Amino acid sequence: MFSYIVRKMLYAVPVIWGVVTIVFILMTIVPGDPARLMMGQRGDPETLARIRADLGLDLPIHKQYTRFLKDLVRGDLGVSYRNNEKVVDALMTRFGATLKLAFWAMVLAALLGILAGVVSAVKQYSIFDYSAMFIAISGISAPVFWVGLLLLLIFAYTLHLVPGVGYVPGDWRYFILPVITLGVRPAALIARLTRSCMLEVLTQDYIRTARAKGLRERIVIMRHALKNALIPVVTIIGTQVAELLSGAVLTETIFAWPGVGRLAVEALIARDFPMIRGTVIFMAVIFLVANLIVDISYGFIDPRIRYD
Amino acid sequence: MAKKSRSSGLWYEAWLRFKRNKLALLGLFMAASVILIAIFAPLIAPYDPVEQLIWTEGRQVRLASPSVKHWMGTDIYGRDILSRIIFGARISLQIGIFATIVSLLIGVPLGAIAGYTGGWVDDLISWLINVVFAFPFLLFVLAVIAVFQSPSLRVVYIAIGLVNWVGIARVVRAQFISLRDREFVEAAKALGLPRGKIIFKHILPNALAPVIVQATLGMGSIIMTEAGLAFLGFGAQPPTPSWGLMISEGQKYLSMGKWWWAIFPGLAIMYTVLAFNFLGDGLRDALDVRLKR
């Protein structure tokens, strides 16, 4: 078990190295002079030269790269061109808001998706099945930001049930719409997957055996079928983390949510390259860690998985 | 000759299976309708998509609610929203098609080489695929766009293609791994055919079905990504009638109850993405392809 975890973590290392290298290359071939970007029109040649030296921009490219890697290992992602804020600090202040949003969106998606999927499978071809799957496929096909605006229009601007955009820590009413917006897509995917897995499991011999033993249908569904049907669902929850982070970029923009996604958009608008670099690397690493956790937890859920 | 009739038989059987699937046919119909609307946009659209009708119809045509004259209302500049949505189909499909071509141009050769060659070449390409997969899709596309000074439609589809190819490459690689030891490949090798000919002429045609499915399903996510980019201001620029851009422009007026500007383009996106999802699912079932999504 332990060696399995270590091996999985070692697999992630070259991928992380690839991620940071690609981001480094992208942000280095960007046209424009960062020193100018920081100083605007004010900078005299000497100041500009000093800034370039500070940032290591006067070094040859391979030296810049090793310096970047060294800083990264020490947890230093550089400073923002815009306001001299440390990128790591900005990420840490903003990550809490994103984490809360993504966490509740995932909880909502898992609960709603599994429930809808199970009921749809058990009552296959019923009205519920058809309408749930229609809603699910619509949820997968609708752009996240549009869903968010639609919810705002209906529940905030027309019915006045919830406040509009904004983030007030501790006030749960501000969480409702962003969480639903971000949760729609994963909920829809989980519902569809749960349904198809349940349908497959329900035809298995052990389900027939369980029924033949005279177990109540509810026990058969919950204990014998669902437990097995959920295994692939757990995997998709892992891959959904990436989608959730992409979705957070748009959701946070609509709801003026002070998270990492919005930080990334602000950095892009300002062409603040250290910040762009930092947010992209940060999100990719979060995704890899989430998948690592899913990989490892897989062994606990599915006893058929062997660790060697 | 015998080979030809057998392969057309396979495609014919797939079509028979496809025809029986109602959702697949619906998808085909919906996708065809979008394509036709895009092609014949100038004939179908009641107004010019960028014409500000305040000069001809007066000031009351600004943000006018849906009416007999303007079925989906007008925007703040007095432009007819229905006409803009009709012309917007051109932008979405254009990006969808060109980004798919870029993805195929990168993904097919890389996937084929990885799957056929194996060894360290496969390790290297697989590593690259895993790296690109590790990025949140939208954010990576945004980072690529940031490299270019000004966003244009060409930048958008190249950037999306540069990220989207990994899905294609994975599918092609898996196909080549399962096909590379088949007898017909052995035969081609025994004949001493050059490697490129074996890969592209003998194996690739047999690996096409999953690529078609993957590319079709990818259209939906590309169109969605384009909309997201335009919404954030990194895609199509005004006055381009891009659906995502229209939602972005219209969102300011939602709180005033002027919903039509932002809501109708979203329906158009949903309709188009739904079309390609139904079509892709239908093709997958008809071509009997097993894909990991």
Chai-1 contact restraints between the chains, C-beta under 6 A:
chainA,res_idxA,chainB,res_idxB,connection_type,confidence,min_distance_angstrom,max_distance_angstrom,comment,restraint_id
A,V15,B,N130,contact,1.0,0.0,6.0,A-B,restraint_1
A,V15,B,V131,contact,1.0,0.0,6.0,A-B,restraint_2
A,V15,B,A134,contact,1.0,0.0,6.0,A-B,restraint_3
A,G18,B,V131,contact,1.0,0.0,6.0,A-B,restraint_4
A,V19,B,V131,contact,1.0,0.0,6.0,A-B,restraint_5
A,V19,B,A134,contact,1.0,0.0,6.0,A-B,restraint_6
A,L26,B,A143,contact,1.0,0.0,6.0,A-B,restraint_7
A,L26,B,V147,contact,1.0,0.0,6.0,A-B,restraint_8
A,V30,B,V147,contact,1.0,0.0,6.0,A-B,restraint_9
A,P31,B,Q149,contact,1.0,0.0,6.0,A-B,restraint_10
A,S141,B,M270,contact,1.0,0.0,6.0,A-B,restraint_11
A,S141,B,V273,contact,1.0,0.0,6.0,A-B,restraint_12
A,S141,B,L274,contact,1.0,0.0,6.0,A-B,restraint_13
A,S141,B,N277,contact,1.0,0.0,6.0,A-B,restraint_14
A,A142,B,M270,contact,1.0,0.0,6.0,A-B,restraint_15
A,P143,B,M224,contact,1.0,0.0,6.0,A-B,restraint_16
A,P143,B,A227,contact,1.0,0.0,6.0,A-B,restraint_17
A,P143,B,I269,contact,1.0,0.0,6.0,A-B,restraint_18
A,F145,B,F231,contact,1.0,0.0,6.0,A-B,restraint_19
A,W146,B,I247,contact,1.0,0.0,6.0,A-B,restraint_20
A,W146,B,G266,contact,1.0,0.0,6.0,A-B,restraint_21
A,L149,B,Q251,contact,1.0,0.0,6.0,A-B,restraint_22
A,L149,B,A262,contact,1.0,0.0,6.0,A-B,restraint_23
A,L153,B,L254,contact,1.0,0.0,6.0,A-B,restraint_24
A,L153,B,W259,contact,1.0,0.0,6.0,A-B,restraint_25
A,Y157,B,S255,contact,1.0,0.0,6.0,A-B,restraint_26
A,A242,B,P136,contact,1.0,0.0,6.0,A-B,restraint_27
A,L245,B,P136,contact,1.0,0.0,6.0,A-B,restraint_28
A,S246,B,P136,contact,1.0,0.0,6.0,A-B,restraint_29
A,S246,B,F137,contact,1.0,0.0,6.0,A-B,restraint_30
A,S246,B,L138,contact,1.0,0.0,6.0,A-B,restraint_31
A,V249,B,L138,contact,1.0,0.0,6.0,A-B,restraint_32
A,V249,B,L139,contact,1.0,0.0,6.0,A-B,restraint_33
A,L250,B,G228,contact,1.0,0.0,6.0,A-B,restraint_34
A,V265,B,L232,contact,1.0,0.0,6.0,A-B,restraint_35
A,L268,B,L142,contact,1.0,0.0,6.0,A-B,restraint_36
A,L268,B,A146,contact,1.0,0.0,6.0,A-B,restraint_37
A,I276,B,A146,contact,1.0,0.0,6.0,A-B,restraint_38
A,V280,B,L139,contact,1.0,0.0,6.0,A-B,restraint_39
A,V280,B,A143,contact,1.0,0.0,6.0,A-B,restraint_40
A,M283,B,P136,contact,1.0,0.0,6.0,A-B,restraint_41
A,M283,B,L139,contact,1.0,0.0,6.0,A-B,restraint_42
A,A284,B,A134,contact,1.0,0.0,6.0,A-B,restraint_43
A,A284,B,F135,contact,1.0,0.0,6.0,A-B,restraint_44
A,F287,B,A134,contact,1.0,0.0,6.0,A-B,restraint_45
A,L288,B,A134,contact,1.0,0.0,6.0,A-B,restraint_46
